[in-house]
């Protein structure tokens, strides 16, 4: 049986966390410039991308 690569999994989690944080900051900056904040479709479009790395690390 193969030994789990915890370093790789940790790096993937860190990258996902960093990406999520950057998206939040970008969304926050967009809301700051746009007072009504009518961009909910952007958050739903990024959701499938976030799920893809989790599925590949489970293998």
N, C-alpha and C positions, 0 to 999 in steps of 0.2 A: 504494500500500500504506500502511496506517495505521501511524503511529509508536507503538511500545510505550510504555505509561504505567508507567514504573518506580516512580514515587512511589506509585501505587495498589497495585501488587503488593507493595511494601515495607510499606505500611500494613496490607495484608491479612495478611502474614506476621507482623507485630508483633502484630496483634489475635489471631491464632491462637495465638501463643506466650503471650500474656498470659492467654488463656482456658484454655489447657492448664495453665499455672502455677497459676491460681486453682483449677482442678479438683483438681490435685494437693494443694494446701494444704487444700482442703475434705475430700478423701478422707483425708488425714493426720490432720486434726482429728477426723474420724469414727472413725478407727481408735484414736485416743488415748482417746476416750470408750468405745469398744467394744473390749474386750481381745482377743476372738477374731478380729476383722477379717473377718467373713463377709459382705462386700458386693461380690463380683466382678461381679454382674449390672449394677451401676451403670456400670462402665467399658465394658462392651460396648454399652450403650445410647447412650453419647456418641460412640462411634466413627463411626457414619454421619454425624453432624453435622459432625465434623471433616473428613470427606472431601468434603463438599459445596462449601466455599469453594475448595478446590484445583481442582475440576473447572470451576468458573465462571471462574477466573482464567486457565485455559488457552486460552480463546476469544480 
